Amino acid sequence: MATQRQDLVLFSDQSVIPTVTENDPHRLFLITSTHSSGPQWLINALVETHTKGSSYSLNGNKVGNSSNSSSSNSSSSNSSSSRSTFSHSITNLNKVTIISFVHNENHYLSSFQKLQINSNQYTVIDCLTDFVQKQIPKFMNNKLALLQSITDQLTNDIPNNNHIVILDQPEFLLSLVSGLTSNELWNNFINPIWQKCKILMINNNVDLFKGGILNSTVNKTFTEFQRFITICHHKSTVVLNLRPLTTGHAKDVTGTLRITRGGVDWFNNSNTTIHVVENEYLYLTEKENTKLFYG
């Protein structure tokens, strides 16, 4: 397939992550994926954009150094004037906190080291190991106290409002904490973390969203999972949906990335008219590189 590679663009200012100010409201980016359409490359691109100004590694671009992002911005404008992600301003405060319920710390450290992201700009919290081993036994019969305990710990690790926080599959809590509802998960865990950062990105695995389960106990969890995904959609500004090909495996295409508006517009006022650019890309993942293109 002869195709032209495309830069990732989410917003009408040709950016992936528009510049935010202190007075801007909190925003939510929602990533939905399945086991067969792993989102790690997309998470890497978002983290790289925030910390370095561009997703240099996407489409086989040379990995940039975060310390010279500004100079790269200037020199690259001549060779690629439409380069979308350079519109994201970079400061030494551009940090990311990853809170994962499915991967340990080394999973992300390995990815970010290959991308040459400054280690001072990201924190990875292996929440699953800590949560299961330390928190659940202490609060076995009090789900809200359990959520409060872990939320207090996590919010202390998010020191300023310029942070981006990525929650990797927090829906796991619905199956880990007995009797937990989607509203309780949102109100007592997601929302307090969201209020500590400017942009919250939630990565949800939606495999369970495809169909019901006969077991009544598990089916209650399934119902709460559906409700939680729906809440995330309603509160999000942009939804990034990764899907495998409906026709099955293809040699030159791994899957599709569909970008749609969420239930909340990007903050609009007299000075800002930014909106989500709805689009659909094809992507091909080969070894450690992902390429984007239009079908």
N, C-alpha and C positions, 0 to 999 in steps of 0.2 A: 504494500500500500504506500503510494507516494503521497506524503502529507507534509504540511508546513507546521512546525512546532509553534505552540501558542503560549504566551505568558498567562499566568493565572491572574484574573481580574475579578474582583467581587463587587466593587462599587463604582459609581459613575464618575468619580474623580480619577479613575484608572488605577486605584489602589487595591491592595488586599486588606490592609488595616488602615483606615483613615486616621489621621492625627487627631488625638483627643486632647481636650483641655481640662483644667481642674473643675470647671463648672459644668462639664458635660455629664449627662446621666450615665448610669451603668448599662452596659449592653451585654447581650448574650448571643454567642455564635453556637449553633448546634451542628454537630457532625453525626450523621447516621451511617452505619456501615454494617456489614455482615462478616461472618468468619472468613468467607472467601473473597472479600473485598477489603482486606486489611487497610486501616487508615494511617499507618505509621508514616508513610511518605507525605501525606497531607499535613499531619501534625508537625512533622519536621519542617515543611515549607512555611507553615504559620509561625513557628518558633523562630526560624531563620529570618523571616521578614521582620519580626518585631525586634529582634536583638541586633540584626546586622543591616537592616534596610532593604534587603532583597532576598528572595529565595534563590540564591546563587546556584545551588546544586540541582534545582529542578531543570529538566530538559538538557541535562548534561553540561550545564554552565560551570565554569571554573568556580570552585569554592572560594568565597571571599573572606577576608580577615576583618573581624568586627572593628578593629582599631583604625582601619582606613576606609570605612564605609563612605565617609563624606567625599574623599578623593575619588573613590570608585564611582560615586554618583556622577561627579563632574566628567570624568573621562569616559564613562560609559554612555553618556547622553549623546555623543556624536555617533557612536556605532549602533546604538539602539534607542532612538529617541522615544519610542513608544513603550519603553521598559516600565511596566506598571508599578512594581513594588518600590521603586525609588522615591515615590511620593510620601513614603512613611518616614517621618523624621526620627532620628536616632539620638539618644542621649545616654549617659552612663546609668540612668535610672531605668532604662528599658529592660526589665527583668521578667522572667517567667517562672511560675511555680507549677510543677506537675504533681498532681495528686492521683495516684493510680491504684485501682482495686484489682488489677489483673496482671500487672507487670512489676518486677522488682526494680530496684534502682539501677542495676547494671544494664538493663534493657535500654533505658534512655541515655545513660552515660555513654554507652558505646555509640549510639546514633549521633549524639551531640558532639562528641569528640571528633568523629569523622567529618562533621560539618564545620569544625574549627570554631565552635561557639565558645566565647569566653566563659570559663566555669563560674565566674562571679556573677554572671547574668542569669543563671538558672538554678533552681532547687528542685530536686526530685524526692518525693515522699512516697515510700512504699507503704501505702495505707493498708493493704490487705494483710500483710504479715503482722504488722503492729496491731491492727484491729482484731484479728482473730486470736492472736496469742495473748494480748494484754488487756484489751478492753472488754470483749464479750464475757470472759469468766468473771469480771468484777461487777458487771451490771446485767447479769443473766435475766433478771425478772423485772427490769425497769428500762424499757426501750428508749424513753425520752431522756433519761439520765445518761444512757449510753451515748446517744447522739450528742447531747450537750457536752459530754466529756471530750469526745473526739473533735467536735467543732471548736471548742475552746483551744485545743492544742493546735489545730490547723490554722485558725485565724491569727494566732500569734506568729506564725511563719510568713504572714503576708504583711510586710511592714509599711507599705505605702500604696496610695491609690493609683500609681502609674503602672502597677503590676497587671500582667495578664495571668490568669489562673486557668489551667486546663484540668478538668475533672475527667479522668479516664474511667468510664463505665461505673458511675456511682449507683446505677440501677441494681448492682450486685447487693447493695444493702437491703433491698426488698426481700431477697431470699436468705440473707445472712441473719437479719434481725426478725425474730418471730413476731408476727402480727403487725409489722410496720406498714403503714399506708403511704400512698403516693403524696398525699397532702402533708403528712408528718415529715416525710423525707424532704419535701421542698421547703416547708416552713422552718424546720428545725436544723437542717443541714445545708441545703443548697443556698437558700437566701442569705443566711449570715455570711457565708463565704463570698457570695456575689457582692455584698455590700462593702467588702474589703478590697475590691479590685475594680478597675475601670472596665475591663472586658473579661467576661467569664466564657470559656469555651467548654462545652460538654460533649464528650464523645460517647455515643450510645451504640451498643450492638443491638440491632433490631431483629435478630433471628427469631426471638420469641414472639415477635409481633405478627408472625406469619400465620399462626393458627393456635387453637385452643388445646388444652391438655385434659385428659379424662379424669385424672386424679383430682378430687375436689379440693384438697389442701393446696396442691400445687397450682390449681386453676385460680385460686384466690390471688396468689402471687402474680400469676399471668395477667389477671385483670388489673391489678395495681400497677404492673409494669406498663400496660397499655395506657393507663391514665397518666402515668408519669411522663411518657413520651409525648402525650398530647399536651400536657402542661408546658413542657419544654418548647414545643412548636409554637404555642400561643405567646410565650414570653420572649421568643428569640427575634433577633433582627434579620439574621440570614441563616438559611439551612443549607448545609453542604451534604448531599446525599451520594454516597458511594455505593455502586451496585455492580455485581458481575454481569457479564453479557447474558441476556435472556436466551441467546442461541447456544450458549455453552462456551467452551474454550475456543479461543482463536489465537493463532500464532502471532499476530501483529496487534492485538488489542487485549488488554486485561479486563477493562470494565469502563463504566461511565461515571463521571462526576457531574451531578446536576445541582445547579445553584438556584435557589428560589428565595423569595422574600418570606420572612417569618411573620409573626403576628404584630410585631412592633416595628415601626419605621425607624431608620436612622434619624437621630435627633434633628428636626428641621426648625430653623428659625430664620430671621431676616438675613443672617450671614451664612447660612448653611442650607444647601439644597441637595445634599448627597443622598443617593438612594442605591439600593441593591440592583445590580445588573443581572437579571435572570439569564441563565445560559446553560449549555450542556457541552461538556468536553468528553472526548474519549481519552483514555490514558493507557499507557503501556509500561509495565514495571519489569525491568530486566536487571537481575542481580541487585545492585545498590542504586540504580538510577531509574527515575520515572519521567516519561515524556508525555506532554499534553498536546492534543491536537483536536481539530474539528473533524467530524465524520463526513 
